[in-house]
Amino acid sequence: MNLLLQARWGAGYWQQDMSQRCYEGFHLTAVYAIGIPGAILLCLGIPAATLAVLFRIRDRLQEPRTAATYGFLYHQFKCGTLAVCTSDL
């Protein structure tokens, strides 16, 4: 299988199979089955997993071992009152 399959945006057909129109038939099914869940997982799942990990270890954030392991997730933030955080990025 050729890994360099490309869609020609102007024509709207796959280069390897010019009978397969983009976003129709199998391609539309693949977009709904793989693309949309993947985008949701990327945009919501990763931040939710990070929040879950930080919430689980919230009482140990200042411990050296915890900071060495998970510090990259929270060291760039400075929190003030009312849990309002700003980033130094």
ABEGO torsion letter per residue (X at the ends): XBAABBBBAAAGBBAABAABBBGBEAAAAAAAAAAAAAAAAAAAAAAAAAAAAAAAAAAAAABAAAAAAAAAAAAABBBBBGGBBBBAX
